[in-house]
Amino acid sequence: MTCAISTFDFTRSATFDLLARIPDRFTDGQFAGWEPASELRNAKDELIATLDVEWVDPATTRMLRLRMLDTSGWPLGMASFDIRLESPAGERVYTTSQAVNIVKGQTRA
């Protein structure tokens, strides 16, 4: 599976909330019962965060929601994440990595 967007900026301390769509070549419900997981890592492959990932609709398995409420401790700079889907039998499928540039926000009030 591939990501359809290029690198994007994310403001540190904002809530990370992203929707990811499963490509149309996969059928509705094809990943029913599969568990999603995702980690955000810096360029040195150091773990920044284990993202909360859940199916928007577990029956259709078309969309995933990735979230992290508190990102205040995330380091500035380039990072990347992917999504791993694991079947009940242990089969694993990975997306391509998605780059994100963590930037400093201007509002501190």
Secondary structure, DSSP 8 states (H G I E B T S, - for coil): ----S--EEEETTS-EEEEEE--TTS-TTTTTT-EEEEEEEETT--EEEEEEEEESSTTT--EEEEEES--TT--SEEEEE--EEE-TTS-EEE---EEEEEE--S---
